[in-house]
């Protein structure tokens, strides 16, 4: 079930797996391991049974993302000491965003390149995924048979759903517009005993 939910048999994940299985520190591997969301990427690497040593090696350049990210917070905490700290904080935050964008662009490029070069390999049905393909087919058939439209829902249930949605939207608007009334005004650097 977990493999089906992760889609290990689908072309996208098979393409990512192909990139991650390349030995050494390739641009694509580093981009996926450092630019992808850390927990899901690590779990996917485990589910795909990829080499832990290779994944650790590909993750080492994360320092170039973590350093400016950490420094931006450190500099922002000192921004009241002078304009230099504020500017450095802004610069480090911009650098962090730029590194993130570059990693995502490299990840997209590597996956697209791998998909184009090895299209037949990543799209070909494999016997080891037969059970997962069956589970997908079964889920699709169940979804199709159990589908219903809004007009099929009983009136009282529709009213309860609409009231719940309206209540949720009003509560969110209340917190947005009444933020100061609910939480007051404070700075991250304020002493906790004065709050």
N, C-alpha and C positions, 0 to 999 in steps of 0.2 A: 504494500500500500504506500509506503514512504517513497519508494522509487517511482511509483506512478505519479504521486503528488509532485515530486521534483521534476518529473519529465525526463528521466535519464535516457529514455528511448526516443526522444524527439530530436529533430535536427539541430535546434539551437543548443541544447545541452550537450549533444554529441560533438558539436563544433567546439564548444568551450572545453570539453574534455580533451579533444584533439590538440588544442592549443596548450593546455596545461600538461599534457603528457610529453611535450617536447623537452628533451634534456637541456640542462643548463638554464641560464637566465636569458630567455628571449624577451623581446619587447612586449609581445602579446601576453606572455605569462606574467611578467611583472605588472603590466597594466591591469590584468584581471585580479591578481592577488592583492595589489596595493590600492587599486581604484574601486574595486567592487565592495559591496557591503561586507564587512569582515566576518560576522558570524555566519550568514548564509553561504558565503564563499568557502569558509573553512568546513562547514558541515557538508556541502556538496563535494568538496575534495575527499572527505572521509567516505561518503556514500559511494563515490566513484572509485574508491580504493587507490587513490593516487599516492605516490611516494611522499612520505612525511618530510624526508630530507630535501627533496626537490621543492616541495611547497615552502619550507622554511627558507631555503636559499632564494626562491623567487620573491619572498616577502621582505627580505632585508632592506631594499631601497625605500621602505615605508618611512624611514627616517626623514627623507626629503619632504614628506607630507606632514609628519607629526611635529617637526621642529618649528616651522612657521606658525602652525596652528597653536602650539603651546606658547610660543613667544607672543602671539597676538593677545592672548588672555593675560599674560604677565605684564605686557606693556599697557594694556587697558586698565589694569589695577593701579598703575602708577600715573595715569593721565592727569590727575589733579596736581602732580608735582611740576608739571610744565608741558608746554606745547609739543616738545620733542617726543615725549612718551606717547602722546595722542597720535602724532603723525606716524611714529613707528608701529603703533598698534594697528592703525589703518593700513599701513603698508604690508604688514605681516598678514592681515586678514585678506587683503587683495592677493597676495602671493599664494596663500592657502587656496583661495578660490581658483586661481589660475592653474595651480598644480592639479587640483581636482578636475578641472575642465580638460586639461591635457591628458590626464590618465583615462578619463571617459572616452575622449576622442581616440586615443591609442587602442583602447579596449574594443571600441566599435570597428576600427580599421582592422585590427588583428582578426577579429571574429569574421568579418566580411571577407577578408583575404583568404582565410582558412576555408570558409564555406565555398568560395568560388574555386579554389584550387582542388579541394577534395569533396566536391559536391556528391559524387557517386558514393563515396564511402560513408558520408554522414547521413545520407537520405535512404540508403539501401536498407530494407527490412532485414533484421537479424533474428536468427532462431532463438537466441538467448533472451530476446525481448518479446517473444510470442505471448507470454502470459500478460505482460503489460499492455500489449496491443489489444488483447481480448478484454482486459479490464476497461480500457478506454472505450472500446466499442460497446460494451455492456452499459457503462455509465451514460454514453450518448443515447442509447436506446431508452434507458430508464428516464432520462431527462426529457426526451421527446414524448414519451407516453404520459408523463406526469405533468406536462406543461399545462398551464391555465392562464387565462387573461384576467385583467382587472375586472371586467364585467362578470366573471364567474365568482368573484369574492362576495360573500353576503354583505348586505348594507351595513349592519352594525359593526362588522369587522373592518370594513373600509373606513367607517367613521372613527373607530378607535385608532386605526393606523394614522389617519390624517391628523387627529388631535395630538397623537404622540409626536408626529413630525413637527407640527406647529409649536408644541410645548418645548421641544428640543431647540428649535430655531429661536424662540423667544428667550430661553435660558441663555443660549450662546450670545444673543444680542445684549441681554442684561449684563453679563460678565464683561462684554466688550465695552459698552458705554458706561458701566458703573464700576470699572476696575478700581478707581481710586477709592470709592466708597467701600468696596469690599475688602481691599487689601492695604489701603493707605499708600503713602509715597515713601520709598526707601531706596538706598543705593546698595549695590553689592558690597561696597567697602564699609558700610555702616557697622557700628559695634552691635553685636547681637543682643546685648543687654538693654540697649536703648530702643529696641523695636517694640 
